[in-house]
Amino acid sequence: MKSIKPVFEKINNELESIQKGIQVIAVTKQVGIERTKEAIDAGVRHLGENRPEGLSAKRDAISADVSWHFIGTLQTRKVKDVINQIDYLHSLDRMSLAKEIQKRANRPIDCFVQVNVSQEESKSGLSPSETAEFIKSLESFDKIRVVGLMTMAPNTSDENVIRQVFKGLKTLQLEVASQNWRHAPCLECSMGMSNDYLIAAQEGATFVRIGTALVGTESEA
Ligand SMILES: *Cc1c(COP(=O)(O)O)cnc(C)c1O
């Protein structure tokens, strides 16, 4: 496998030439603990996992001071296993999930509301038109802080389609931020993965989530 450090440096340089301050989340869901430790040694400070089991395994083995991001669909019944183990949730997409977080979290959790900008049936997330109202309705949930919005681009090689989706998320994020809701500063945009992180950066991402292109994949993980 390729050494992570030069790849991490290259990605950070590319991002910095577009916009300063973009944070890279290394998505380690397809690699094991040793590779995850290599990422931390290379300077990675944000780790992303999409399954409760993967998250616990890595949390148990890694004591470094890093931020833990849960980036996948979170089943309501799994909230209790996950919510107090993470720093950020990227997939808040329904009221039932918000209620369970409110019940189980022992401190306010920084959440991204997931938006299905491309409106593909296969994708989770709120439709853009219902997003602001959903966020407003979280006002009384003192365990939820809406720090931003998250989306996944459609699986297409058409850069224009991808770019429009990212533009759409950015527009919505700025709209919500302009409301100045205390519970929802909404200053962050979580968008861009291995194949489209540069487009996401150009369109205003503040967090990109990179797995394959940064840490690769391992069969045993
Ligand atoms: C797996 C995953 C990523 C990373 O995907 P790569 O294409 O490997 O970079 C990012 N975001 C989410 C939500 C994912 O599930």
The ligand as an ORCA input file, in Angstrom:
! r2SCAN-3c Opt
* xyz 0 1
  C     -17.283      5.811      2.163
  C     -17.719      7.208      2.307
  C     -16.857      8.275      1.967
  C     -15.477      8.082      1.368
  O     -15.570      7.522      0.092
  P     -14.279      7.403     -0.878
  O     -14.868      7.393     -2.244
  O     -13.609      6.133     -0.518
  O     -13.432      8.587     -0.638
  C     -17.322      9.557      2.195
  N     -18.547      9.797      2.703
  C     -19.389      8.809      3.035
  C     -20.720      9.144      3.595
  C     -19.012      7.478      2.838
  O     -19.861      6.496      3.165
*
